[in-house]
Amino acid sequence: MKKRELEIILESLRGFESPKIKLEQYVTPPSLAAFIIVNARLNDDLNTVFDLGCGTGILAIAASLLGAYSVGFDVDPEALKIARKNAAEMNADADFVCTDVKDVKIKKRGTVIMNPPFGIQRRHADRPFLQKAFEISNVIYTIHSAGSSKFVEKMAEECGFRVTHIWKFSIPLRKTYSFHEKAFKYIPVEVFRIEKYESCNAGR
Ligand code: SAH
């Protein structure tokens, strides 16, 4: 499946019914989701995929449509209800679990693909997501606000991982508070591919 075809399919998925500001809920734009998943497939990273803070499931479902088995985790049962419906409609091989990210448990490491809260409401709200990702994966694709690279690289290094790619995008974010300005503003984001390096598997 080509990126454009995947993007068109993802456009038909349902999003959040009433997004919760505190949880920084917003759907990854389909074009960005398709970009990430197509690249993950090119790198042969789509086996078992864990989507931390999966929301309505776009990343988990996209990964499944390109051949992965995915498990999405989110603390919000209402979002997961929509994610399950989306997955069923797409015949996607995906399961969804309601839990706080810090309590996620898995049997065997896989690939984490996630769009965690950026920390706009709470600084470094993305930290527990990265921490968990380092615990359960060999490879990570993760979206952060622009300017996060020092923070992400430092955490990666401390956990025996290294950043292999950084892609820069601008994505439309719906304004939550202001009804007087434009409904959307574009914010710059960075997508990271991070991998565990073999030498670290030894003495750890
Ligand atoms: N990954 C989805 C949603 C991104 S929004 C997408 O790409 O479209 C961030 C998601 O993180 C929300 O669904 C929110 O409910 C979830 N979230 C926020 N804090 C969380 C926590 N502590 N544990 C688990 N999920 C959390």
Residues whose N, C-alpha, C, O or C-beta is under 5 A from the ligand:
A	BS01	SAH	L23 E24 Q25 Y26 V27 T28 G53 C54 G55 T56 I58 F73 D74 V75 D76 A79 T99 D100 V101 N115 P116 P117
